[in-house]
Amino acid sequence: MVFTNSQNSFGNRRPEQTEYIVSPHIRVRKEPFGLLFFNTQNTKLTFVQSGDILQVKRLPSGKRLLCVSEGDSRQNLKKTLANLVHRGMILES
């Protein structure tokens, strides 16, 4: 995930330095409510009600980055991202 808003603060790292990469075994689909994550290892679904705040962008290398829309300042975004990292759906780098 690449943070495009310098207002977000995650620990000591500057937001534009934080990336969240979608795990290889996870499929992500954009839905009207936000994002739907599908874990191909255990077939579990995770619904993230993020609206248009979170987006997935595919890089030429094939990696998929989870991106935050510019201007977002939702407080619970940090908790949502931490939960996705904890579940192994995204990797922080």
A tleap script that builds the chain and sets N, CA, C and O, in Angstrom:
source leaprc.protein.ff14SB
mol = sequence {
  NMET VAL PHE THR ASN SER GLN ASN SER PHE
  GLY ASN ARG ARG PRO GLU GLN THR GLU TYR
  ILE VAL SER PRO HIE ILE ARG VAL ARG LYS
  GLU PRO PHE GLY LEU LEU PHE PHE ASN THR
  GLN ASN THR LYS LEU THR PHE VAL GLN SER
  GLY ASP ILE LEU GLN VAL LYS ARG LEU PRO
  SER GLY LYS ARG LEU LEU CYS VAL SER GLU
  GLY ASP SER ARG GLN ASN LEU LYS LYS THR
  LEU ALA ASN LEU VAL HIE ARG GLY MET ILE
  LEU GLU CSER
}
set mol.1.N position { 0.848 -1.154 0.000 }
set mol.1.CA position { 0.000 0.000 0.000 }
set mol.1.C position { 0.893 1.216 0.000 }
set mol.1.O position { 1.858 1.295 0.761 }
set mol.2.N position { 0.579 2.126 -0.825 }
set mol.2.CA position { 1.326 3.362 -0.858 }
set mol.2.C position { 0.418 4.448 -0.324 }
set mol.2.O position { -0.697 4.637 -0.811 }
set mol.3.N position { 0.897 5.157 0.673 }
set mol.3.CA position { 0.111 6.243 1.231 }
set mol.3.C position { 0.356 7.487 0.421 }
set mol.3.O position { 1.501 7.882 0.198 }
set mol.4.N position { -0.719 8.107 -0.020 }
set mol.4.CA position { -0.589 9.323 -0.820 }
set mol.4.C position { -0.955 10.553 -0.022 }
set mol.4.O position { -0.940 11.663 -0.553 }
set mol.5.N position { -1.282 10.376 1.240 }
set mol.5.CA position { -1.689 11.497 2.072 }
set mol.5.C position { -0.701 11.644 3.213 }
set mol.5.O position { -0.567 10.738 4.035 }
set mol.6.N position { -0.019 12.753 3.277 }
set mol.6.CA position { 0.981 12.949 4.324 }
set mol.6.C position { 0.360 13.167 5.695 }
set mol.6.O position { 1.091 13.242 6.683 }
set mol.7.N position { -0.968 13.272 5.791 }
set mol.7.CA position { -1.640 13.450 7.065 }
set mol.7.C position { -1.690 12.146 7.865 }
set mol.7.O position { -1.749 12.184 9.093 }
set mol.8.N position { -1.665 10.983 7.183 }
set mol.8.CA position { -1.726 9.700 7.872 }
set mol.8.C position { -0.421 9.449 8.596 }
set mol.8.O position { 0.649 9.744 8.064 }
set mol.9.N position { -0.495 8.908 9.807 }
set mol.9.CA position { 0.709 8.656 10.582 }
set mol.9.C position { 0.690 7.229 11.098 }
set mol.9.O position { -0.223 6.834 11.823 }
set mol.10.N position { 1.698 6.460 10.722 }
set mol.10.CA position { 1.800 5.077 11.147 }
set mol.10.C position { 3.167 4.881 11.766 }
set mol.10.O position { 4.143 4.651 11.053 }
set mol.11.N position { 3.252 4.970 13.075 }
set mol.11.CA position { 4.518 4.789 13.767 }
set mol.11.C position { 5.495 5.886 13.385 }
set mol.11.O position { 5.111 7.038 13.184 }
set mol.12.N position { 6.755 5.515 13.290 }
set mol.12.CA position { 7.792 6.476 12.951 }
set mol.12.C position { 8.004 6.613 11.460 }
set mol.12.O position { 8.739 7.498 11.023 }
set mol.13.N position { 7.379 5.764 10.672 }
set mol.13.CA position { 7.577 5.796 9.238 }
set mol.13.C position { 6.736 6.886 8.606 }
set mol.13.O position { 5.589 7.114 8.992 }
set mol.14.N position { 7.316 7.543 7.647 }
set mol.14.CA position { 6.549 8.531 6.903 }
set mol.14.C position { 5.574 7.792 6.001 }
set mol.14.O position { 5.926 6.758 5.433 }
set mol.15.N position { 4.364 8.296 5.860 }
set mol.15.CA position { 3.341 7.589 5.089 }
set mol.15.C position { 3.785 7.211 3.683 }
set mol.15.O position { 3.489 6.106 3.227 }
set mol.16.N position { 4.481 8.093 2.990 }
set mol.16.CA position { 4.867 7.778 1.620 }
set mol.16.C position { 5.938 6.694 1.554 }
set mol.16.O position { 6.256 6.220 0.463 }
set mol.17.N position { 6.501 6.291 2.688 }
set mol.17.CA position { 7.481 5.217 2.727 }
set mol.17.C position { 6.845 3.868 3.036 }
set mol.17.O position { 7.503 2.837 2.898 }
set mol.18.N position { 5.608 3.850 3.442 }
set mol.18.CA position { 4.939 2.617 3.835 }
set mol.18.C position { 4.221 2.020 2.639 }
set mol.18.O position { 3.452 2.697 1.957 }
set mol.19.N position { 4.481 0.746 2.396 }
set mol.19.CA position { 3.781 0.032 1.332 }
set mol.19.C position { 3.129 -1.211 1.914 }
set mol.19.O position { 3.677 -1.870 2.797 }
set mol.20.N position { 1.957 -1.509 1.400 }
set mol.20.CA position { 1.285 -2.748 1.753 }
set mol.20.C position { 1.079 -3.515 0.464 }
set mol.20.O position { 0.420 -3.041 -0.461 }
set mol.21.N position { 1.654 -4.710 0.415 }
set mol.21.CA position { 1.576 -5.558 -0.762 }
set mol.21.C position { 0.578 -6.672 -0.467 }
set mol.21.O position { 0.620 -7.285 0.600 }
set mol.22.N position { -0.312 -6.929 -1.410 }
set mol.22.CA position { -1.287 -8.003 -1.251 }
set mol.22.C position { -0.534 -9.329 -1.320 }
set mol.22.O position { 0.260 -9.552 -2.234 }
set mol.23.N position { -0.782 -10.196 -0.363 }
set mol.23.CA position { -0.131 -11.507 -0.308 }
set mol.23.C position { -0.437 -12.313 -1.573 }
set mol.23.O position { -1.519 -12.185 -2.144 }
set mol.24.N position { 0.516 -13.141 -2.008 }
set mol.24.CA position { 0.316 -13.906 -3.251 }
set mol.24.C position { -0.903 -14.830 -3.240 }
set mol.24.O position { -1.511 -15.057 -4.286 }
set mol.25.N position { -1.263 -15.361 -2.084 }
set mol.25.CA position { -2.388 -16.297 -2.003 }
set mol.25.C position { -3.741 -15.601 -1.797 }
set mol.25.O position { -4.752 -16.263 -1.563 }
set mol.26.N position { -3.752 -14.289 -1.882 }
set mol.26.CA position { -4.978 -13.511 -1.668 }
set mol.26.C position { -5.448 -12.930 -3.000 }
set mol.26.O position { -4.652 -12.404 -3.778 }
set mol.27.N position { -6.730 -13.032 -3.245 }
set mol.27.CA position { -7.365 -12.383 -4.397 }
set mol.27.C position { -8.194 -11.237 -3.850 }
set mol.27.O position { -8.844 -11.371 -2.813 }
set mol.28.N position { -8.170 -10.109 -4.548 }
set mol.28.CA position { -8.908 -8.921 -4.105 }
set mol.28.C position { -9.794 -8.446 -5.242 }
set mol.28.O position { -9.382 -8.407 -6.402 }
set mol.29.N position { -11.017 -8.086 -4.888 }
set mol.29.CA position { -11.957 -7.569 -5.883 }
set mol.29.C position { -12.626 -6.310 -5.353 }
set mol.29.O position { -13.035 -6.251 -4.193 }
set mol.30.N position { -12.729 -5.319 -6.203 }
set mol.30.CA position { -13.429 -4.071 -5.863 }
set mol.30.C position { -14.930 -4.339 -5.901 }
set mol.30.O position { -15.446 -4.940 -6.843 }
set mol.31.N position { -15.611 -3.885 -4.867 }
set mol.31.CA position { -17.058 -4.014 -4.742 }
set mol.31.C position { -17.632 -2.644 -4.393 }
set mol.31.O position { -16.869 -1.757 -4.011 }
set mol.32.N position { -18.934 -2.436 -4.507 }
set mol.32.CA position { -19.527 -1.134 -4.158 }
set mol.32.C position { -19.258 -0.706 -2.711 }
set mol.32.O position { -19.158 0.490 -2.438 }
set mol.33.N position { -19.142 -1.653 -1.789 }
set mol.33.CA position { -18.902 -1.330 -0.384 }
set mol.33.C position { -17.432 -1.082 -0.081 }
set mol.33.O position { -17.107 -0.456 0.928 }
set mol.34.N position { -16.542 -1.563 -0.938 }
set mol.34.CA position { -15.097 -1.448 -0.704 }
set mol.34.C position { -14.361 -2.577 -1.385 }
set mol.34.O position { -14.459 -2.737 -2.601 }
set mol.35.N position { -13.611 -3.378 -0.604 }
set mol.35.CA position { -12.829 -4.482 -1.153 }
set mol.35.C position { -13.259 -5.816 -0.557 }
set mol.35.O position { -13.616 -5.912 0.617 }
set mol.36.N position { -13.214 -6.833 -1.395 }
set mol.36.CA position { -13.487 -8.202 -0.978 }
set mol.36.C position { -12.188 -8.986 -1.133 }
set mol.36.O position { -11.640 -9.077 -2.231 }
set mol.37.N position { -11.695 -9.555 -0.024 }
set mol.37.CA position { -10.472 -10.344 -0.024 }
set mol.37.C position { -10.855 -11.815 0.046 }
set mol.37.O position { -11.698 -12.199 0.858 }
set mol.38.N position { -10.238 -12.647 -0.806 }
set mol.38.CA position { -10.474 -14.086 -0.810 }
set mol.38.C position { -9.147 -14.792 -0.574 }
set mol.38.O position { -8.197 -14.616 -1.336 }
set mol.39.N position { -9.088 -15.587 0.480 }
set mol.39.CA position { -7.893 -16.337 0.827 }
set mol.39.C position { -7.973 -17.694 0.122 }
set mol.39.O position { -8.835 -18.511 0.445 }
set mol.40.N position { -7.069 -17.936 -0.846 }
set mol.40.CA position { -7.109 -19.182 -1.607 }
set mol.40.C position { -6.609 -20.377 -0.808 }
set mol.40.O position { -6.800 -21.518 -1.229 }
set mol.41.N position { -5.971 -20.141 0.337 }
set mol.41.CA position { -5.473 -21.243 1.158 }
set mol.41.C position { -6.554 -21.858 2.033 }
set mol.41.O position { -6.562 -23.068 2.261 }
set mol.42.N position { -7.468 -21.022 2.523 }
set mol.42.CA position { -8.510 -21.559 3.404 }
set mol.42.C position { -9.921 -21.163 2.961 }
set mol.42.O position { -10.883 -21.424 3.684 }
set mol.43.N position { -10.060 -20.554 1.818 }
set mol.43.CA position { -11.320 -20.127 1.185 }
set mol.43.C position { -12.147 -19.152 2.028 }
set mol.43.O position { -13.360 -19.055 1.840 }
set mol.44.N position { -11.511 -18.434 2.948 }
set mol.44.CA position { -12.235 -17.442 3.747 }
set mol.44.C position { -12.352 -16.125 2.988 }
set mol.44.O position { -11.453 -15.722 2.249 }
set mol.45.N position { -13.486 -15.474 3.196 }
set mol.45.CA position { -13.735 -14.155 2.624 }
set mol.45.C position { -13.619 -13.101 3.709 }
set mol.45.O position { -14.015 -13.330 4.852 }
set mol.46.N position { -13.078 -11.951 3.352 }
set mol.46.CA position { -13.014 -10.816 4.256 }
set mol.46.C position { -13.553 -9.598 3.524 }
set mol.46.O position { -13.061 -9.238 2.454 }
set mol.47.N position { -14.557 -8.973 4.098 }
set mol.47.CA position { -15.169 -7.777 3.526 }
set mol.47.C position { -14.592 -6.556 4.235 }
set mol.47.O position { -14.616 -6.480 5.464 }
set mol.48.N position { -14.079 -5.607 3.471 }
set mol.48.CA position { -13.545 -4.373 4.037 }
set mol.48.C position { -14.401 -3.226 3.519 }
set mol.48.O position { -14.347 -2.878 2.340 }
set mol.49.N position { -15.185 -2.647 4.410 }
set mol.49.CA position { -16.077 -1.552 4.033 }
set mol.49.C position { -15.288 -0.248 3.987 }
set mol.49.O position { -15.283 0.536 4.936 }
set mol.50.N position { -14.625 -0.044 2.857 }
set mol.50.CA position { -13.750 1.111 2.707 }
set mol.50.C position { -14.229 2.079 1.635 }
set mol.50.O position { -13.610 3.121 1.421 }
set mol.51.N position { -15.321 1.747 0.961 }
set mol.51.CA position { -15.775 2.615 -0.127 }
set mol.51.C position { -14.681 2.736 -1.168 }
set mol.51.O position { -14.123 1.735 -1.617 }
set mol.52.N position { -14.376 3.968 -1.550 }
set mol.52.CA position { -13.325 4.219 -2.538 }
set mol.52.C position { -11.990 4.587 -1.895 }
set mol.52.O position { -11.066 5.003 -2.595 }
set mol.53.N position { -11.874 4.443 -0.588 }
set mol.53.CA position { -10.657 4.846 0.124 }
set mol.53.C position { -9.484 3.932 -0.216 }
set mol.53.O position { -8.367 4.409 -0.414 }
set mol.54.N position { -9.727 2.624 -0.286 }
set mol.54.CA position { -8.670 1.667 -0.596 }
set mol.54.C position { -8.820 1.167 -2.026 }
set mol.54.O position { -9.926 0.890 -2.490 }
set mol.55.N position { -7.696 1.057 -2.712 }
set mol.55.CA position { -7.671 0.561 -4.082 }
set mol.55.C position { -6.465 -0.348 -4.250 }
set mol.55.O position { -5.466 -0.202 -3.547 }
set mol.56.N position { -6.560 -1.278 -5.176 }
set mol.56.CA position { -5.448 -2.170 -5.482 }
set mol.56.C position { -4.908 -1.798 -6.851 }
set mol.56.O position { -5.661 -1.659 -7.816 }
set mol.57.N position { -3.588 -1.639 -6.921 }
set mol.57.CA position { -2.934 -1.332 -8.191 }
set mol.57.C position { -1.892 -2.397 -8.478 }
set mol.57.O position { -1.084 -2.747 -7.618 }
set mol.58.N position { -1.923 -2.905 -9.700 }
set mol.58.CA position { -0.954 -3.924 -10.113 }
set mol.58.C position { 0.255 -3.241 -10.744 }
set mol.58.O position { 0.118 -2.387 -11.620 }
set mol.59.N position { 1.435 -3.632 -10.282 }
set mol.59.CA position { 2.683 -3.110 -10.817 }
set mol.59.C position { 3.136 -3.959 -12.001 }
set mol.59.O position { 2.705 -5.104 -12.134 }
set mol.60.N position { 3.997 -3.419 -12.861 }
set mol.60.CA position { 4.519 -4.223 -13.974 }
set mol.60.C position { 5.196 -5.515 -13.510 }
set mol.60.O position { 5.226 -6.501 -14.246 }
set mol.61.N position { 5.734 -5.508 -12.299 }
set mol.61.CA position { 6.384 -6.701 -11.746 }
set mol.61.C position { 5.380 -7.789 -11.368 }
set mol.61.O position { 5.769 -8.924 -11.095 }
set mol.62.N position { 4.097 -7.449 -11.350 }
set mol.62.CA position { 3.068 -8.406 -10.947 }
set mol.62.C position { 2.615 -8.233 -9.513 }
set mol.62.O position { 1.574 -8.764 -9.127 }
set mol.63.N position { 3.382 -7.497 -8.711 }
set mol.63.CA position { 2.965 -7.234 -7.328 }
set mol.63.C position { 1.725 -6.358 -7.339 }
set mol.63.O position { 1.512 -5.554 -8.247 }
set mol.64.N position { 0.908 -6.537 -6.300 }
set mol.64.CA position { -0.304 -5.728 -6.152 }
set mol.64.C position { -0.183 -4.882 -4.902 }
set mol.64.O position { -0.025 -5.408 -3.800 }
set mol.65.N position { -0.256 -3.580 -5.071 }
set mol.65.CA position { -0.162 -2.649 -3.949 }
set mol.65.C position { -1.549 -2.207 -3.523 }
set mol.65.O position { -2.422 -1.960 -4.355 }
set mol.66.N position { -1.736 -2.113 -2.219 }
set mol.66.CA position { -2.961 -1.568 -1.663 }
set mol.66.C position { -2.714 -0.089 -1.432 }
set mol.66.O position { -1.803 0.279 -0.689 }
set mol.67.N position { -3.510 0.758 -2.056 }
set mol.67.CA position { -3.286 2.208 -2.015 }
set mol.67.C position { -4.424 2.919 -1.300 }
set mol.67.O position { -5.584 2.520 -1.402 }
set mol.68.N position { -4.078 3.977 -0.576 }
set mol.68.CA position { -5.055 4.809 0.117 }
set mol.68.C position { -5.311 6.048 -0.731 }
set mol.68.O position { -4.372 6.698 -1.191 }
set mol.69.N position { -6.579 6.371 -0.937 }
set mol.69.CA position { -6.927 7.560 -1.699 }
set mol.69.C position { -6.412 8.808 -1.017 }
set mol.69.O position { -6.402 8.900 0.211 }
set mol.70.N position { -5.995 9.746 -1.803 }
set mol.70.CA position { -5.482 11.003 -1.280 }
set mol.70.C position { -6.569 11.754 -0.530 }
set mol.70.O position { -7.725 11.778 -0.953 }
set mol.71.N position { -6.195 12.360 0.576 }
set mol.71.CA position { -7.123 13.170 1.354 }
set mol.71.C position { -7.865 12.410 2.432 }
set mol.71.O position { -8.649 13.009 3.168 }
set mol.72.N position { -7.643 11.107 2.551 }
set mol.72.CA position { -8.350 10.339 3.573 }
set mol.72.C position { -7.697 10.528 4.930 }
set mol.72.O position { -6.472 10.507 5.054 }
set mol.73.N position { -8.533 10.713 5.950 }
set mol.73.CA position { -7.986 10.865 7.300 }
set mol.73.C position { -8.769 10.039 8.313 }
set mol.73.O position { -8.832 10.397 9.489 }
set mol.74.N position { -9.369 8.927 7.862 }
set mol.74.CA position { -10.142 8.097 8.783 }
set mol.74.C position { -9.253 7.513 9.856 }
set mol.74.O position { -8.194 6.957 9.565 }
set mol.75.N position { -9.678 7.639 11.077 }
set mol.75.CA position { -8.893 7.166 12.217 }
set mol.75.C position { -8.810 5.648 12.268 }
set mol.75.O position { -7.775 5.100 12.646 }
set mol.76.N position { -9.882 4.964 11.894 }
set mol.76.CA position { -9.879 3.504 12.016 }
set mol.76.C position { -9.161 2.816 10.861 }
set mol.76.O position { -9.106 1.587 10.824 }
set mol.77.N position { -8.610 3.576 9.920 }
set mol.77.CA position { -7.865 2.977 8.818 }
set mol.77.C position { -6.641 2.230 9.338 }
set mol.77.O position { -6.312 1.156 8.835 }
set mol.78.N position { -5.981 2.776 10.317 }
set mol.78.CA position { -4.793 2.131 10.902 }
set mol.78.C position { -5.164 0.761 11.468 }
set mol.78.O position { -4.430 -0.208 11.278 }
set mol.79.N position { -6.280 0.680 12.148 }
set mol.79.CA position { -6.732 -0.580 12.731 }
set mol.79.C position { -7.087 -1.592 11.639 }
set mol.79.O position { -6.762 -2.774 11.759 }
set mol.80.N position { -7.740 -1.140 10.594 }
set mol.80.CA position { -8.103 -2.019 9.484 }
set mol.80.C position { -6.867 -2.600 8.822 }
set mol.80.O position { -6.809 -3.800 8.552 }
set mol.81.N position { -5.879 -1.755 8.561 }
set mol.81.CA position { -4.643 -2.219 7.937 }
set mol.81.C position { -3.889 -3.185 8.835 }
set mol.81.O position { -3.368 -4.196 8.364 }
set mol.82.N position { -3.829 -2.881 10.123 }
set mol.82.CA position { -3.160 -3.771 11.074 }
set mol.82.C position { -3.846 -5.137 11.114 }
set mol.82.O position { -3.179 -6.167 11.213 }
set mol.83.N position { -5.164 -5.145 11.037 }
set mol.83.CA position { -5.926 -6.389 11.037 }
set mol.83.C position { -5.635 -7.211 9.780 }
set mol.83.O position { -5.489 -8.431 9.859 }
set mol.84.N position { -5.550 -6.557 8.633 }
set mol.84.CA position { -5.241 -7.263 7.393 }
set mol.84.C position { -3.821 -7.829 7.412 }
set mol.84.O position { -3.581 -8.918 6.889 }
set mol.85.N position { -2.888 -7.101 8.006 }
set mol.85.CA position { -1.517 -7.602 8.161 }
set mol.85.C position { -1.517 -8.797 9.090 }
set mol.85.O position { -0.878 -9.807 8.797 }
set mol.86.N position { -2.221 -8.703 10.203 }
set mol.86.CA position { -2.292 -9.791 11.179 }
set mol.86.C position { -2.858 -11.062 10.546 }
set mol.86.O position { -2.410 -12.163 10.866 }
set mol.87.N position { -3.824 -10.921 9.665 }
set mol.87.CA position { -4.452 -12.078 9.002 }
set mol.87.C position { -3.621 -12.593 7.841 }
set mol.87.O position { -3.964 -13.614 7.244 }
set mol.88.N position { -2.539 -11.910 7.510 }
set mol.88.CA position { -1.675 -12.351 6.420 }
set mol.88.C position { -2.188 -12.012 5.044 }
set mol.88.O position { -1.722 -12.570 4.050 }
set mol.89.N position { -3.146 -11.100 4.973 }
set mol.89.CA position { -3.716 -10.741 3.679 }
set mol.89.C position { -2.873 -9.699 2.944 }
set mol.89.O position { -2.818 -9.678 1.715 }
set mol.90.N position { -2.228 -8.849 3.712 }
set mol.90.CA position { -1.309 -7.876 3.137 }
set mol.90.C position { 0.002 -7.949 3.914 }
set mol.90.O position { 0.034 -8.342 5.080 }
set mol.91.N position { 1.068 -7.565 3.242 }
set mol.91.CA position { 2.401 -7.573 3.846 }
set mol.91.C position { 2.919 -6.163 3.903 }
set mol.91.O position { 2.869 -5.445 2.904 }
set mol.92.N position { 3.412 -5.751 5.039 }
set mol.92.CA position { 3.975 -4.408 5.191 }
set mol.92.C position { 5.434 -4.430 4.789 }
set mol.92.O position { 6.197 -5.303 5.200 }
set mol.93.N position { 5.808 -3.455 3.978 }
set mol.93.CA position { 7.221 -3.367 3.582 }
set mol.93.C position { 7.703 -1.934 3.605 }
set mol.93.O position { 8.866 -1.669 3.301 }
savepdb mol mol.pdb
quit
